[in-house]
Amino acid sequence: MHSTIAICLLLASAVLSMQTASARPADWYHWKSKGDGHLICVQAYPGSGWEQADGPYPDHNCTRPSPVPTAVNIKR
């Protein structure tokens, strides 16, 4: 009985760790100030005084575009 519980806990922890390892960081976006046109590069919405200018970018400098995800063919 104890070994069955231990195996279940081990399998559950392995599944959870695989899901955590597959997560990717949030993308970065250029945001433009509605007041003076100043550009910033951030991951989160900076507030009502800003509008999204472009993106997404994978880096904190907003210098290289994010790779376009490719479609996966699933054969049925």
N, C-alpha and C positions, 0 to 999 in steps of 0.2 A: 504494500500500500504506500509506504513512504517513498519507495523508489519510483512509483508511478507519478506521484506528486512532484518529485524532484525532476523527473524527465519533462513533465508538462511545464514546469517553471523555467527550465533551461530552454526549451523550444520557444516559449513565449518571449523570453529575453532575447533570444537570437533574432526572432522576427522583428521585434521593436528596434533592435540595434541596426538591422538592415534598412529599415524605413528611415531612421535618423541619418544614416550615412548617405542616403540617396538625396537628401534635401540640398538645394542649391541656394546660394545667397540671392537676395533681392537685387533687381536691376537698378541702375542709376539713371536719372533723367536730368536734362537741362530744364531749369525753371527760369522764367523771365519776369522781372519785377514790373508790375503794372505802373509803378510810379516813375522810375527812371530808366527802365530797360536793362538793368543789370542782370547778368546771367549767373546762376549758381548751379552746381551739380550735387544733387542729394538723392537719397533713396525714398524719402517720405515727403508727403505733401507739406510744403513750408507755410501754408496759410492762405487766407483770402486775398492777399496783396500780390499773389503770384499766379502765373499761368504756365502750363507746360509748353515748353518750346520744342524739344525733340528728345529722342531716345527710343528704345532703351540702350544702355551701355553696360558692359560688364565690369568696368573699372571706375574708380572714384574720381578720375579726371575727365570723364565723359569724352574720351578721345578716340576710342575704337568701337564700332557698332557691335551689338550683340549678334552672335551667329543665329541665323534663321533656323528654327527647328525643322528637321526633315520629317516628312510623313513616313509612317511605318506601315508597310504592307502586311496585312494579316490575312493569311490564307485560311479559307474555311472549307 
